[in-house]
Amino acid sequence: MHVLITGGAGFIGIRLARRLLADGQLLLDTGVQPLTTLTLFDQVAAAGITNNDMSHDPRLSIKTGDAGDPATIDALIKDADVIFHLAAVVSVAAERDMDLGMRVNFHGTCALLESCRKHGRTPRVIFASSAAVYGGPLPAVCGEGTALFPQTSYGMQKAMGERLIDDYSRKGYIDGRSIRLPTIIVRPGAPNMAASAFASSLVREPLMGRSYVCPVPSDTPLCVLSVRRVVDSFVYAACLSSTTMGHTRAVQLPGLTLPVADLIAAMERVAGATVIKRISFATQPEILKIVQGWPVRFDTNRSAKLGFKSDLTPDAIITDFINDELAGQVVA
Ligand SMILES: NC(=O)c1ccc[n+]([C@@H]2O[C@H](COP(=O)([O-])OP(=O)(O)OC[C@H]3O[C@@H](n4cnc5c(N)ncnc54)[C@H](O)[C@@H]3O)[C@@H](O)[C@H]2O)c1
């Protein structure tokens, strides 16, 4: 089985790749499928893979190129059986550059789906969508039944991608799933241009001994999910039978809803009081406006019924980050 990850050099893409290589197979509803080729595609080479032993894995193929270029996409997906479509211009970048966001997020997704249709192999396509698809006047709790009025170009491009995933699945050109992600934490290294990147920086920087100025007030509510759980969810979505999904392939993933202050309190419990003294606050209106437009309470009955799982506590998310990314060491 050939698995392709677009955006394979990104935060989630690399971790998904490591997991797929370690598992060596996907337990699809149609049977166990051994992984023969894993293509990681991105505009930059996947450093997190090439820096370690996995770079010698004969199943791994690393390709670089532009996800907004139809010919590049077409060559990539010709013989792919499962496609995780994660390449995206993220929220702040797509908001600042309409041309770039449309080219990669919308036209790139259209090109990918059209190639799937042309090649006629009905691959599984797992599309990374976002809670940014919600917007405007929102009910207290949002879910797959909520009308979508995104208030950012990024959210709109993700919503359009979801609709196409539904339609191309209905026509049998792909077997798609759109996974609506809440804010995924904790991203190591440099932040990307997502408005939600601060939630990772807030945890990561103080744990690494650096001061951090939080761009939103401490009572700002968030809905967060760990990168461990999101990788589980992508793998789970690929394996799930589409017959259980009903009228839409979109699934709102569950997350932990909590104010920024509770995330900081969890850091104190896990890593001590010195760490949280490195945090101060100075509101950045551009970030706050985007974040305030996102819902944080979700109806997750459907995702729970389908079998998707959330984290249990913020303490567990922080402990996992320390173990997975900081080799168990916090700068006290
Ligand atoms: N991390 C989150 O909190 C979160 C929340 C909601 C949705 N998502 C979605 O999940 C997916 C993965 O997110 P992530 O956190 O790993 O982001 P990321 O920025 O780390 O990864 C995205 C990758 O896409 C690549 N990319 C961008 N433009 C490209 C192009 N033209 N051609 C080829 N590659 C290109 C980037 O180089 C990057 O490696 C994205 O689609 C994102 O929109 C993430």
The ligand as an SDF file (V2000), in Angstrom:
LIG
                    3D

 44 48  0  0  0  0  0  0  0  0999 V2000
   -1.8530   22.3970   14.2400 N   0  0  0  0  0  0  0  0  0  0  0  0
   -3.0740   22.8320   14.4450 C   0  0  0  0  0  0  0  0  0  0  0  0
   -3.4160   23.3340   15.5370 O   0  0  0  0  0  0  0  0  0  0  0  0
   -4.1190   22.6930   13.3660 C   0  0  0  0  0  0  0  0  0  0  0  0
   -5.4370   23.0450   13.6620 C   0  0  0  0  0  0  0  0  0  0  0  0
   -6.3890   22.9480   12.6500 C   0  0  0  0  0  0  0  0  0  0  0  0
   -6.0330   22.4710   11.3990 C   0  0  0  0  0  0  0  0  0  0  0  0
   -4.7400   22.1580   11.1380 N   0  0  0  0  0  0  0  0  0  0  0  0
   -4.4040   21.6990    9.7910 C   0  0  0  0  0  0  0  0  0  0  0  0
   -3.6190   20.5150    9.8810 O   0  0  0  0  0  0  0  0  0  0  0  0
   -2.6630   20.4930    8.8150 C   0  0  0  0  0  0  0  0  0  0  0  0
   -1.2710   20.2860    9.3650 C   0  0  0  0  0  0  0  0  0  0  0  0
   -1.0060   21.3330   10.2940 O   0  0  0  0  0  0  0  0  0  0  0  0
    0.4070   21.5210   10.9900 P   0  0  0  0  0  0  0  0  0  0  0  0
    0.1360   22.0510   12.3430 O   0  0  0  0  0  0  0  0  0  0  0  0
    1.2450   20.3120   10.8210 O   0  0  0  0  0  0  0  0  0  0  0  0
    0.9760   22.7360   10.1220 O   0  0  0  0  0  0  0  0  0  0  0  0
    2.4320   22.9790    9.5420 P   0  0  0  0  0  0  0  0  0  0  0  0
    2.4940   24.4010    9.1090 O   0  0  0  0  0  0  0  0  0  0  0  0
    3.4630   22.5160   10.5060 O   0  0  0  0  0  0  0  0  0  0  0  0
    2.4370   22.0030    8.2950 O   0  0  0  0  0  0  0  0  0  0  0  0
    1.8730   22.3460    7.0680 C   0  0  0  0  0  0  0  0  0  0  0  0
    2.8820   21.9560    6.0050 C   0  0  0  0  0  0  0  0  0  0  0  0
    2.3680   22.3200    4.7270 O   0  0  0  0  0  0  0  0  0  0  0  0
    3.4770   22.7090    3.9440 C   0  0  0  0  0  0  0  0  0  0  0  0
    3.0710   23.5370    2.8180 N   0  0  0  0  0  0  0  0  0  0  0  0
    2.5290   24.7780    2.8530 C   0  0  0  0  0  0  0  0  0  0  0  0
    2.3760   25.2480    1.6190 N   0  0  0  0  0  0  0  0  0  0  0  0
    2.8270   24.2800    0.7790 C   0  0  0  0  0  0  0  0  0  0  0  0
    2.9360   24.1800   -0.6260 C   0  0  0  0  0  0  0  0  0  0  0  0
    2.5800   25.1920   -1.4520 N   0  0  0  0  0  0  0  0  0  0  0  0
    3.4400   23.0460   -1.1580 N   0  0  0  0  0  0  0  0  0  0  0  0
    3.8410   22.0220   -0.3570 C   0  0  0  0  0  0  0  0  0  0  0  0
    3.7680   22.0630    0.9840 N   0  0  0  0  0  0  0  0  0  0  0  0
    3.2580   23.1790    1.5440 C   0  0  0  0  0  0  0  0  0  0  0  0
    4.3680   23.4780    4.9030 C   0  0  0  0  0  0  0  0  0  0  0  0
    5.7160   23.5620    4.4250 O   0  0  0  0  0  0  0  0  0  0  0  0
    4.2230   22.6880    6.1860 C   0  0  0  0  0  0  0  0  0  0  0  0
    5.2830   21.7580    6.3550 O   0  0  0  0  0  0  0  0  0  0  0  0
   -2.8290   21.7940    8.0410 C   0  0  0  0  0  0  0  0  0  0  0  0
   -3.6630   21.5360    6.9450 O   0  0  0  0  0  0  0  0  0  0  0  0
   -3.5410   22.6960    9.0160 C   0  0  0  0  0  0  0  0  0  0  0  0
   -4.3290   23.6500    8.3540 O   0  0  0  0  0  0  0  0  0  0  0  0
   -3.7700   22.2400   12.0890 C   0  0  0  0  0  0  0  0  0  0  0  0
  1  2  1  0
  2  3  2  0
  2  4  1  0
  4  5  1  0
  4 44  2  0
  5  6  2  0
  6  7  1  0
  7  8  2  0
  8  9  1  0
  8 44  1  0
  9 10  1  0
  9 42  1  0
 10 11  1  0
 11 12  1  0
 11 40  1  0
 12 13  1  0
 13 14  1  0
 14 15  2  0
 14 16  1  0
 14 17  1  0
 17 18  1  0
 18 19  2  0
 18 20  1  0
 18 21  1  0
 21 22  1  0
 22 23  1  0
 23 24  1  0
 23 38  1  0
 24 25  1  0
 25 26  1  0
 25 36  1  0
 26 27  1  0
 26 35  1  0
 27 28  2  0
 28 29  1  0
 29 30  1  0
 29 35  2  0
 30 31  1  0
 30 32  2  0
 32 33  1  0
 33 34  2  0
 34 35  1  0
 36 37  1  0
 36 38  1  0
 38 39  1  0
 40 41  1  0
 40 42  1  0
 42 43  1  0
M  CHG  2   8   1  16  -1
M  END
$$$$
